[in-house]
Amino acid sequence: MIGFLLRRLAPLLAALMLVLPAAAQELTALARLNAGASGVEDRAGGISVTLALSQPVPFRVFLLQDPPRLVVDFREVSFQGADPLSLDRSAHVTELRWGVFRPGWSRLVAELDGPFLVSSAWQETDPASVRIRLEPTDAAGLAAVAADPGRAVEGTIWDLPDPVVTKPAKQRQTGEAPLVVVLDPGHGGLDPGAEAAGLTEAHLMLAFARELQEVLRRGGIQVELTRTEDVFVPLETRISAARAAGADLFLSLHADALAEGEAVGATIYTLSEDASDTASALLAERHDRADLLAGIDLDGHDDEVAGVLMDLARTETQPRADRLAMALADGIKAAGLKTHRRPVQAADFSVLKSPDIPSVLLEVGFMSSAADRARLMDPAWRAQMQAALLAGVRAWAEADAAEARLIRQ
């Protein structure tokens, strides 16, 4: 059902600069929000949402739970210059945020202090505005409508998604064809990730991924990115993009911040239901929150049978991912670069849950460490790290291909 909300990823764009400034990330919007004429207020026991726009646009409204939240998607609305705090005048709205959801689409999310239902949602054209009315309900009432986030509130406007084209499963790589690597720059759009000293994780990792893409390509490897600009990409879409690209391996790139515990140096994570330590559990919680921030919750997406089938697939894939993590760690150590005292760890990251693609998450460094931030901003250090990752990927690919050829015999 979540996939029903998503289109295919936009075509990958060429990188023009190291870190894109905010102005380069804006939508070429059809409509703009008039903050002065907009507001979220408490009225007659419910919540009234008025979003004044420069012109009418297609939109969609739905509700989710845990926590209760209202989600509004728009076709190209710019919120530039507007402050969510100035619009939020409702005691029932605990947090209001917005931003780019994916190319050409923007999203508003309002977290609520309890369960509400949408009693009405409509668009006026002269002057243009989207108006939404929420009424209190109980937990069961919200659960009944939040169970299907692919269903819009009646009366709202939405376009149908493109049909999904499925392909036969890709065979395990044997070295006879170029290796296909999918790089996943973490966060993006309305989810900037960790922030420190005026830097954001989303921008740093996008820049790092673009540079790494060129290094790997020069090494004869085919590379795709899950995002090429500052837009939000749901976790499910990142995995789907890897599968659509025919990925032989998936590498998610991050630079998180942790308030507690030791968090310095490169760290590679593989999938595990039990985190290696408290810090690993906190990191996994941060990453899974990314979809909650955008109004999507992946919990319960897989039914029992699908879960069993995926577990069976992982019995082959997970050991390959573990060996990939060790190869990357060895490459980084061989280059004399800083690593965590335990460079390979395990955590329950949703983005690593592809059952058929060896997947690891690399914390290139930690934004909460001044030393790591300095390294991340140093072009010479980044080049060393990217060369080390190329060496690690090559070492893993050669050993993995040799094992695959042996199995086929």
matplotlib code that plots the C-alpha trace (Angstrom):
import matplotlib.pyplot as plt

x = [0.0, 2.9, 4.2, 0.8, 1.9, 5.2, 6.3, 9.4, 12.5, 13.3, 16.2, 19.6, 21.2, 24.8, 26.6, 27.7, 29.1, 30.2, 27.3, 24.3, 23.2, 19.7, 18.6, 19.5, 17.3, 14.0, 11.0, 10.2, 6.8, 3.5, 2.1, 3.4, 2.1, 0.7, 1.7, -0.1, -3.5, -2.8, -3.1, -3.8, -6.3, -8.6, -12.2, -15.4, -13.5, -11.7, -8.8, -9.2, -6.4, -6.3, -3.5, -3.7, -2.0, -1.1, -3.0, -4.9, -2.9, -3.6, -3.5, -4.1, -5.0, -4.7, -4.1, -1.6, -1.1, 1.7, 1.9, -1.4, -0.6, -2.2, -0.4, -1.1, 0.7, 0.8, 1.8, 4.6, 3.9, 6.8, 6.8, 9.9, 9.9, 7.1, 7.7, 5.7, 5.7, 3.9, 1.1, 0.6, -1.8, -3.5, -3.0, -3.7, -0.9, 2.4, 4.6, 4.1, 6.7, 6.9, 9.4, 10.2, 8.8, 10.2, 10.8, 7.8, 6.0, 5.9, 4.5, 3.1, 2.9, 1.1, 1.7, -1.4, -1.8, -4.5, -6.7, -8.6, -10.6, -10.8, -14.4, -13.9, -11.2, -11.7, -10.0, -11.3, -10.2, -10.9, -8.8, -7.0, -6.8, -6.8, -9.1, -9.2, -11.4, -10.4, -12.7, -11.7, -12.2, -11.0, -8.0, -10.2, -11.7, -8.2, -6.9, -9.8, -8.7, -5.0, -4.7, -4.7, -2.5, -2.9, -6.5, -7.1, -9.9, -12.9, -13.1, -9.3, -7.5, -4.8, -3.3, -2.9, 0.5, 2.4, 2.0, 4.9, 7.0, 8.5, 11.6, 12.9, 15.2, 18.8, 21.3, 24.1, 27.2, 30.0, 32.4, 31.4, 29.6, 30.4, 29.5, 26.4, 26.6, 23.7, 24.8, 22.2, 22.9, 20.9, 18.1, 17.1, 14.3, 12.2, 14.5, 18.0, 19.4, 22.0, 23.0, 26.0, 28.1, 25.8, 26.2, 23.5, 24.0, 21.8, 23.9, 27.3, 26.3, 24.9, 28.2, 30.2, 28.0, 28.5, 32.3, 32.3, 30.1, 32.9, 35.6, 33.8, 32.9, 36.5, 37.2, 34.9, 31.9, 28.3, 26.9, 23.4, 22.2, 18.9, 18.7, 20.6, 19.2, 17.9, 14.6, 13.0, 13.1, 11.1, 13.0, 11.0, 11.7, 15.5, 15.3, 13.1, 15.5, 18.3, 16.3, 15.3, 18.9, 19.9, 22.2, 24.8, 25.3, 23.7, 25.7, 23.8, 25.9, 25.4, 27.1, 24.9, 25.1, 24.8, 24.5, 25.7, 28.3, 31.5, 30.8, 34.0, 35.4, 34.0, 31.6, 29.9, 26.6, 25.0, 21.4, 20.5, 17.3, 19.5, 21.7, 25.4, 25.1, 22.9, 24.4, 23.6, 20.0, 19.7, 21.0, 18.5, 15.7, 16.8, 16.8, 13.4, 12.0, 12.7, 9.6, 7.5, 8.8, 7.4, 4.1, 4.8, 5.1, 6.5, 5.5, 3.4, 3.9, 5.0, 2.6, 3.7, 4.2, 6.2, 8.3, 9.2, 10.2, 12.4, 14.0, 14.9, 16.4, 18.5, 20.1, 22.2, 22.3, 23.2, 26.6, 27.5, 26.6, 28.7, 31.7, 31.1, 31.2, 34.5, 36.0, 35.1, 36.5, 39.7, 40.0, 39.5, 42.1, 44.6, 44.4, 45.3, 42.0, 40.1, 37.6, 35.5, 37.1, 34.5, 34.3, 31.8, 28.5, 24.9, 21.6, 18.0, 18.1, 15.0, 17.1, 19.2, 16.2, 16.4, 16.3, 18.2, 20.8, 23.8, 23.3, 25.4, 25.2, 28.4, 28.6, 31.4, 31.9, 29.8, 28.5, 28.6, 32.4, 34.3, 37.2, 34.9, 33.3, 36.7, 37.6, 34.3, 35.0, 38.5, 38.7, 41.9, 40.5, 37.3, 39.4, 41.4, 38.1, 36.6, 39.7, 39.6, 35.9, 36.7, 39.4, 37.0, 34.3, 36.7, 38.1, 34.5, 33.4, 36.3, 35.7, 31.9, 32.2, 34.6, 32.1, 29.2, 31.1, 31.9, 28.3, 27.1, 29.5]
y = [0.0, 2.3, 1.7, 3.0, 6.4, 6.3, 6.9, 5.7, 7.6, 10.6, 10.2, 10.5, 13.9, 14.8, 16.3, 19.9, 20.9, 19.5, 20.5, 22.1, 25.4, 25.6, 27.7, 24.9, 22.5, 24.4, 23.2, 25.0, 25.3, 25.7, 27.3, 29.0, 29.1, 32.5, 32.2, 35.3, 33.9, 30.4, 28.8, 25.7, 26.6, 24.9, 25.5, 24.0, 21.2, 20.2, 21.5, 23.8, 23.8, 26.6, 26.7, 29.7, 29.1, 31.2, 28.8, 25.5, 22.3, 18.5, 17.4, 14.4, 14.0, 11.0, 10.0, 7.8, 6.6, 6.0, 8.9, 10.3, 12.6, 14.3, 14.1, 16.4, 15.9, 18.6, 18.8, 21.4, 23.8, 25.9, 26.7, 29.0, 31.8, 30.4, 29.3, 26.3, 27.8, 30.9, 28.8, 26.4, 28.0, 24.8, 23.2, 19.8, 20.0, 19.1, 19.6, 21.0, 20.5, 20.5, 20.1, 18.3, 14.8, 13.8, 15.6, 17.7, 16.9, 18.5, 17.2, 18.7, 16.6, 17.7, 15.5, 15.5, 15.0, 12.4, 10.6, 12.7, 12.0, 14.2, 15.3, 17.4, 18.4, 20.6, 23.1, 26.6, 28.2, 31.9, 32.6, 29.3, 27.4, 23.9, 23.6, 20.6, 20.0, 17.4, 16.1, 14.1, 10.4, 7.4, 5.1, 2.6, 5.2, 6.4, 2.9, 2.1, 4.8, 4.8, 1.1, 2.0, 5.1, 4.5, 5.6, 9.4, 11.2, 11.4, 14.7, 15.3, 15.3, 12.8, 11.2, 7.5, 6.0, 4.5, 0.7, -1.2, -3.3, -6.4, -8.1, -11.6, -11.9, -11.2, -14.0, -13.8, -12.1, -14.3, -11.7, -12.2, -8.8, -5.4, -5.2, -3.0, -0.9, 1.2, 4.0, 5.4, 8.9, 8.9, 11.3, 14.3, 16.7, 17.3, 14.9, 16.6, 14.0, 15.0, 18.7, 20.3, 23.4, 24.6, 21.2, 18.6, 14.9, 14.9, 17.4, 15.9, 12.3, 13.4, 15.1, 12.1, 9.7, 11.7, 11.6, 7.9, 7.2, 8.7, 6.8, 3.5, 4.2, 4.8, 1.5, -0.3, -0.5, 0.5, 2.8, 4.3, 6.6, 6.3, 10.1, 12.8, 15.9, 17.1, 15.2, 12.8, 9.1, 6.6, 3.6, 1.2, 3.2, 3.1, -0.7, -0.8, 1.4, -0.9, -3.9, -2.0, -1.2, -4.9, -4.1, -6.6, -4.7, -1.8, 0.7, 3.2, 6.3, 8.2, 10.6, 10.5, 12.2, 10.5, 12.4, 9.4, 6.7, 6.5, 7.7, 8.5, 7.0, 5.0, 2.2, -0.5, -2.0, -5.2, -6.2, -7.8, -7.9, -7.4, -4.3, -4.7, -2.1, 0.8, 3.2, 0.9, 0.6, 4.4, 4.8, 2.2, 4.0, 7.3, 5.9, 4.1, 7.5, 8.9, 7.4, 8.5, 12.1, 11.9, 10.3, 6.7, 3.8, 0.5, -1.5, -4.6, -4.2, -7.8, -10.6, -13.8, -15.8, -13.1, -12.8, -16.5, -16.3, -13.3, -15.0, -18.0, -15.6, -13.9, -17.2, -16.8, -13.1, -12.2, -14.0, -12.2, -8.9, -9.8, -10.5, -7.2, -5.3, -7.0, -6.3, -2.6, -2.4, -4.1, -1.6, 1.4, 0.0, -0.7, 2.9, 4.0, 5.8, 6.3, 3.6, 3.0, 0.6, -1.9, -1.1, -3.8, -3.9, -4.9, -3.1, -3.4, -0.8, -1.0, 0.1, -3.1, -5.5, -6.4, -10.2, -10.7, -7.9, -7.8, -4.5, -2.6, 0.8, 2.9, 5.6, 7.5, 9.6, 11.1, 14.7, 14.8, 14.5, 17.6, 15.5, 13.5, 16.7, 18.1, 14.8, 14.8, 18.4, 17.6, 16.7, 14.8, 12.6, 11.9, 10.8, 8.4, 7.0, 6.6, 4.8, 2.5, 1.7, 0.9, -1.5, -3.1, -3.5, -5.1, -7.5, -8.6, -8.9, -11.2, -13.5, -13.5, -14.2, -17.1, -18.6, -18.2, -20.0, -22.8, -23.2, -23.3, -26.2]
z = [0.0, 0.7, -2.8, -4.1, -3.0, -4.9, -8.5, -10.0, -9.0, -11.1, -13.6, -12.0, -12.4, -12.9, -9.9, -10.5, -7.1, -3.8, -1.6, -3.2, -1.6, -0.3, -3.3, -5.7, -3.8, -4.1, -6.1, -9.3, -7.7, -9.4, -6.3, -3.2, 0.3, 1.5, 5.2, 6.2, 5.1, 6.4, 9.8, 11.9, 14.7, 17.3, 16.5, 18.0, 19.6, 16.4, 14.3, 11.3, 8.7, 6.1, 3.5, 1.2, -2.1, -5.1, -7.3, -7.1, -7.2, -6.9, -3.3, -1.1, 2.6, 4.9, 8.5, 10.3, 13.8, 16.3, 16.7, 15.3, 12.4, 9.5, 6.1, 3.2, -0.2, -2.8, -6.4, -6.3, -3.5, -2.2, 1.6, 1.2, 3.7, 5.9, 9.5, 10.7, 14.2, 13.0, 11.4, 14.3, 16.6, 17.7, 21.1, 19.6, 17.0, 18.8, 15.7, 12.2, 9.4, 5.7, 2.8, -0.4, -0.5, -3.9, -7.2, -8.0, -4.7, -1.3, 2.0, 5.2, 8.3, 11.5, 14.6, 16.8, 20.6, 20.1, 17.6, 15.0, 11.9, 8.7, 8.6, 5.4, 3.0, 0.0, -2.2, -3.1, -6.3, -5.8, -3.9, -3.9, -0.6, 0.8, 3.8, 6.2, 9.2, 11.9, 14.6, 17.7, 17.7, 19.7, 19.0, 17.2, 14.9, 13.9, 13.4, 11.0, 8.6, 9.3, 8.4, 4.7, 4.0, 0.3, 0.6, 0.3, 2.0, -0.3, -2.2, -2.5, -5.8, -6.7, -9.8, -10.4, -10.0, -12.9, -13.2, -11.6, -14.0, -12.4, -13.7, -13.1, -10.1, -10.8, -10.5, -8.1, -9.6, -10.8, -12.1, -15.7, -15.9, -14.4, -10.7, -10.0, -6.8, -5.5, -3.2, -0.8, 0.6, 3.8, 4.7, 2.4, 1.9, 5.0, 6.9, 7.0, 9.3, 11.9, 12.1, 13.6, 13.0, 10.2, 8.3, 7.6, 7.2, 4.1, 2.2, 3.3, 2.3, -1.0, -1.9, -0.6, -2.6, -5.8, -5.4, -4.5, -7.5, -9.8, -8.0, -8.4, -12.0, -12.8, -11.3, -13.8, -11.5, -12.5, -9.9, -9.2, -6.5, -4.6, -4.7, -6.6, -5.0, -1.6, -1.6, 0.8, -0.3, 1.8, 3.0, 0.9, -2.2, -1.6, -1.5, -4.6, -6.4, -5.7, -7.0, -10.1, -10.8, -10.5, -7.6, -6.6, -3.4, -1.5, 0.5, 2.6, 3.6, 6.8, 9.3, 12.4, 15.7, 19.1, 22.3, 24.3, 23.9, 21.8, 18.3, 16.4, 13.2, 10.4, 11.4, 9.2, 10.2, 9.0, 9.7, 13.0, 15.1, 18.1, 18.0, 19.0, 21.7, 22.9, 20.4, 17.6, 18.8, 19.0, 15.4, 14.1, 15.9, 14.2, 10.8, 11.2, 12.4, 8.9, 7.5, 10.5, 9.9, 6.4, 7.4, 6.4, 8.8, 7.5, 10.6, 9.7, 6.0, 5.5, 6.2, 7.9, 4.7, 3.0, 6.2, 6.1, 2.4, 3.0, 6.0, 3.8, 1.2, 3.9, 4.9, 1.8, 1.5, 5.1, 5.2, 2.0, 3.6, 6.7, 4.4, 2.6, 5.9, 6.8, 3.4, 3.7, 7.2, 6.0, 3.2, 5.5, 8.0, 5.2, 4.2, 7.7, 8.2, 11.5, 12.4, 15.4, 18.0, 16.8, 13.1, 12.2, 14.2, 13.8, 14.1, 13.0, 10.2, 7.9, 4.9, 5.2, 5.0, 1.4, 1.4, -1.9, -2.0, 0.3, 2.1, 4.7, 6.3, 6.6, 9.1, 7.3, 10.4, 13.1, 13.0, 16.8, 16.7, 15.8, 14.5, 12.3, 10.9, 10.0, 8.2, 6.3, 5.1, 4.0, 0.3, 0.7, 3.5, 1.5, -1.5, 0.7, 2.2, -1.3, -2.6, 0.5, -0.2, -3.8, -2.6, -0.2, -2.8, -5.2, -2.7, -1.7, -5.3, -6.3, -3.3, -3.7, -7.5, -6.8, -4.3, -6.7, -9.5, -7.1, -6.0, -9.6, -10.3]

ax = plt.figure().add_subplot(projection="3d")
ax.plot(x, y, z, "-o")
ax.set_aspect("equal")
plt.show()
